[in-house]
Amino acid sequence: MNLLAATGIVQEFKTFWTSREADFSIQYLTDFELFGQKLSITTTHVCTIIVTALLILLAVLANKCVKKAKEIPGYFQNFLELIVDMLDNMVENTMGKNSRRFVNYISSIFLFILLSNISGIFGLRPPTADYGVTLPLGLITFALVHYNGVKKNKAGHFKAMFKPILLSPINIIGEIAVPLSLSLRLFGNVLSGTVLMGLLYGLVPVLVRLGVPAVLHVYFDLFSGAIQTYVFCMLTMVYVNDKIAD
């Protein structure tokens, strides 16, 4: 990708972000070719990169803070300890003795999904309002569930799907439905809030946009976003725990 294309992405994204009317649809910013294939960069890619960069920045700052941890913690150290304690307790209360093995993964997807969900407050289009983001998250969980099931029970992991044999089709469909239910639930809830906010910005007068949408952002982005993050992570832990239970 050349400099001109990169400049075009920045300009298009700036126009999208500063537009007076919010648009809930995915915007195509630019196209480019890679190995003979035409690819597109959308607002989802840009917003995902921003969210990822913020998480990496937080991780770098947290690493420096931990190395210079003080007995009497400052504000940032207190903030980090609060997040770590909250996530540790959430995973431990759900997974028990298995929590140490999965706390890093659960914490990572929790922070990514939460920051993605609430990014609408900052004028971004939430990446999780794109099914191309939520489906891979569901598939990763699906792979994690069955990998640990096979690791724990070997061939018994698959035999359990055929007990009783008459219900085996339902059992198989239930397993296949796991990534679909996880991804569609998260995608549908976040997209609905994005669509409603987009319609609101397009319908209300300019002066009203300064007050009413801000209040609704608190619900659709912050409150609902946090709930959906918790639900996704909780179901992931339940599915994994079910496969590795003694």
C-alpha positions as CSV (number, residue, x, y, z in Angstrom):
1,M,0.0,0.0,0.0
2,N,1.5,3.3,-1.0
3,L,1.5,6.6,0.8
4,L,-1.3,8.0,-1.3
5,A,-3.6,5.1,-0.3
6,A,-2.7,5.5,3.3
7,T,-3.5,9.3,3.2
8,G,-6.8,8.4,1.6
9,I,-7.7,6.1,4.4
10,V,-6.9,8.8,7.0
11,Q,-9.0,11.4,5.1
12,E,-11.9,9.1,4.6
13,F,-11.9,8.0,8.2
14,K,-11.7,11.6,9.4
15,T,-14.7,12.5,7.2
16,F,-16.6,9.5,8.6
17,W,-15.7,10.4,12.2
18,T,-16.5,14.1,12.0
19,S,-19.6,13.8,9.9
20,R,-22.6,15.6,11.4
21,E,-24.8,12.6,10.7
22,A,-23.9,9.2,12.2
23,D,-24.0,6.3,9.9
24,F,-24.4,2.8,11.3
25,S,-23.3,0.9,8.2
26,I,-19.8,-0.3,7.5
27,Q,-17.9,2.2,5.4
28,Y,-15.4,1.1,2.8
29,L,-12.4,3.5,3.0
30,T,-10.1,2.2,0.3
31,D,-9.2,-0.8,-1.9
32,F,-5.9,-2.4,-2.6
33,E,-4.5,-5.5,-4.3
34,L,-2.5,-8.2,-2.5
35,F,-1.1,-11.2,-4.4
36,G,-3.6,-10.4,-7.2
37,Q,-6.6,-10.3,-4.9
38,K,-8.6,-7.1,-4.4
39,L,-9.0,-6.3,-0.7
40,S,-10.9,-3.5,1.1
41,I,-10.1,-1.6,4.2
42,T,-13.2,-0.6,6.2
43,T,-14.1,1.3,9.3
44,T,-14.1,-2.1,11.1
45,H,-10.4,-2.6,10.3
46,V,-9.4,0.9,11.5
47,C,-11.5,0.7,14.7
48,T,-10.1,-2.8,15.5
49,I,-6.6,-1.5,15.0
50,I,-7.3,1.5,17.3
51,V,-8.7,-0.9,20.0
52,T,-5.8,-3.2,19.7
53,A,-3.3,-0.4,19.9
54,L,-4.9,0.9,23.1
55,L,-4.7,-2.5,24.6
56,I,-1.1,-2.9,23.7
57,L,-0.4,0.6,25.1
58,L,-2.1,-0.4,28.3
59,A,-0.1,-3.6,28.5
60,V,3.2,-1.8,28.0
61,L,2.3,0.8,30.7
62,A,1.1,-1.9,33.0
63,N,4.4,-3.8,32.6
64,K,6.4,-0.7,33.5
65,C,4.2,0.0,36.4
66,V,4.5,-3.6,37.8
67,K,8.3,-3.5,37.5
68,K,8.3,-0.3,39.6
69,A,5.4,-1.3,41.9
70,K,5.2,0.7,45.2
71,E,4.1,-0.5,48.6
72,I,1.7,2.4,48.6
73,P,0.2,2.3,45.1
74,G,-0.6,5.3,43.0
75,Y,-3.7,5.9,41.0
76,F,-2.6,3.8,38.0
77,Q,-1.3,0.9,40.0
78,N,-4.6,0.9,42.0
79,F,-6.5,0.9,38.7
80,L,-4.5,-2.1,37.4
81,E,-4.9,-4.0,40.6
82,L,-8.6,-3.4,40.5
83,I,-8.9,-4.8,37.0
84,V,-6.7,-7.9,37.7
85,D,-8.5,-8.7,41.0
86,M,-11.9,-8.4,39.3
87,L,-10.9,-10.7,36.4
88,D,-9.2,-13.2,38.6
89,N,-12.2,-13.4,40.9
90,M,-14.6,-13.7,37.9
91,V,-12.7,-16.6,36.4
92,E,-12.0,-18.3,39.8
93,N,-15.6,-18.2,40.9
94,T,-16.7,-19.8,37.6
95,M,-13.9,-22.3,36.9
96,G,-12.6,-23.1,40.3
97,K,-9.3,-25.0,40.3
98,N,-9.1,-24.7,36.5
99,S,-9.0,-20.9,36.6
100,R,-5.2,-20.5,36.5
101,R,-5.1,-22.2,33.1
102,F,-7.6,-19.9,31.5
103,V,-7.5,-16.6,33.3
104,N,-5.1,-15.1,30.7
105,Y,-7.3,-15.9,27.7
106,I,-10.6,-14.9,29.4
107,S,-9.0,-11.6,30.6
108,S,-7.7,-10.9,27.1
109,I,-11.0,-11.4,25.3
110,F,-12.9,-9.6,28.1
111,L,-10.8,-6.5,27.7
112,F,-10.9,-6.6,23.9
113,I,-14.7,-7.1,23.7
114,L,-15.4,-4.5,26.4
115,L,-13.2,-1.9,24.8
116,S,-14.7,-2.7,21.4
117,N,-18.3,-2.5,22.7
118,I,-17.8,0.9,24.4
119,S,-15.8,2.4,21.6
120,G,-19.0,4.0,20.3
121,I,-18.8,6.5,23.1
122,F,-15.7,7.9,21.5
123,G,-17.2,8.2,18.0
124,L,-16.0,4.9,16.6
125,R,-18.1,2.2,15.1
126,P,-17.8,-0.8,17.4
127,P,-15.8,-3.6,15.8
128,T,-18.1,-6.1,17.4
129,A,-21.0,-4.7,15.4
130,D,-19.4,-6.5,12.5
131,Y,-20.0,-10.3,12.3
132,G,-16.6,-10.7,10.8
133,V,-15.2,-9.9,14.2
134,T,-17.6,-11.8,16.5
135,L,-17.5,-15.0,14.5
136,P,-13.7,-15.5,14.9
137,L,-14.1,-15.0,18.6
138,G,-16.8,-17.7,18.7
139,L,-14.7,-20.0,16.6
140,I,-11.7,-19.5,18.9
141,T,-13.8,-20.4,21.9
142,F,-15.2,-23.4,20.0
143,A,-11.7,-24.6,19.3
144,L,-10.6,-24.0,22.9
145,V,-13.6,-26.0,24.2
146,H,-13.0,-29.1,22.0
147,Y,-9.2,-29.0,22.4
148,N,-9.4,-29.2,26.1
149,G,-12.2,-31.7,25.9
150,V,-10.0,-34.0,23.8
151,K,-7.0,-33.3,26.0
152,K,-9.0,-34.3,29.1
153,N,-11.1,-37.2,27.9
154,K,-9.3,-38.4,24.7
155,A,-11.8,-40.4,22.6
156,G,-14.4,-40.2,25.3
157,H,-14.9,-36.6,24.3
158,F,-16.5,-37.7,21.0
159,K,-18.2,-40.8,22.4
160,A,-20.2,-38.5,24.7
161,M,-21.9,-36.9,21.7
162,F,-23.4,-40.3,20.8
163,K,-24.9,-41.1,24.2
164,P,-27.7,-41.9,23.9
165,I,-27.5,-42.8,20.3
166,L,-31.0,-41.6,19.5
167,L,-30.1,-38.1,20.6
168,S,-26.7,-37.9,18.8
169,P,-28.0,-35.6,16.0
170,I,-29.2,-33.1,18.7
171,N,-25.9,-33.4,20.6
172,I,-23.9,-32.7,17.4
173,I,-26.1,-29.8,16.4
174,G,-25.8,-28.4,19.9
175,E,-22.0,-28.5,19.6
176,I,-22.0,-26.8,16.2
177,A,-24.4,-24.1,17.5
178,V,-21.9,-23.0,20.2
179,P,-19.8,-20.6,18.1
180,L,-22.9,-19.4,16.2
181,S,-24.9,-18.6,19.4
182,L,-21.9,-16.9,21.0
183,S,-21.1,-14.8,17.9
184,L,-24.6,-13.9,16.9
185,R,-25.6,-12.9,20.5
186,L,-22.7,-10.5,20.8
187,F,-23.1,-9.2,17.2
188,G,-26.9,-8.7,17.4
189,N,-26.9,-6.8,20.6
190,V,-24.0,-4.5,19.7
191,L,-25.4,-3.9,16.2
192,S,-28.9,-3.1,17.5
193,G,-27.4,-0.4,19.7
194,T,-25.3,0.9,16.8
195,V,-28.3,1.0,14.5
196,L,-30.6,2.8,17.0
197,M,-27.9,5.4,17.8
198,G,-27.4,6.0,14.0
199,L,-31.1,6.4,13.5
200,L,-31.3,8.8,16.4
201,Y,-28.5,11.0,15.1
202,G,-30.2,11.1,11.7
203,L,-33.7,12.0,13.1
204,V,-33.2,14.4,16.0
205,P,-32.3,18.2,15.5
206,V,-28.7,19.2,15.8
207,L,-29.1,20.9,19.2
208,V,-30.8,17.9,20.7
209,R,-27.8,15.7,19.7
210,L,-25.7,17.4,22.3
211,G,-27.8,16.0,25.2
212,V,-30.1,13.0,24.5
213,P,-27.6,10.8,22.5
214,A,-25.0,11.2,25.3
215,V,-27.4,9.6,27.8
216,L,-28.3,6.8,25.4
217,H,-24.7,6.1,24.7
218,V,-24.3,5.3,28.4
219,Y,-26.9,2.6,28.1
220,F,-26.3,1.2,24.6
221,D,-22.5,1.4,24.7
222,L,-21.4,1.3,28.3
223,F,-24.1,-0.7,30.2
224,S,-25.2,-3.1,27.4
225,G,-21.6,-3.4,26.2
226,A,-20.4,-4.5,29.6
227,I,-23.3,-7.0,30.0
228,Q,-22.6,-8.6,26.6
229,T,-18.9,-8.8,27.4
230,Y,-19.7,-10.6,30.7
231,V,-22.1,-13.0,29.0
232,F,-19.7,-13.9,26.3
233,C,-16.9,-14.6,28.8
234,M,-19.1,-16.4,31.2
235,L,-20.5,-18.8,28.5
236,T,-17.0,-19.5,27.3
237,M,-15.9,-20.5,30.8
238,V,-19.0,-22.6,31.3
239,Y,-18.5,-24.5,28.0
240,V,-14.8,-25.1,28.8
241,N,-15.5,-26.2,32.3
242,D,-18.2,-28.6,31.2
243,K,-15.7,-30.4,29.0
244,I,-12.9,-30.7,31.5
245,A,-14.9,-31.4,34.6
246,D,-14.0,-34.6,36.6
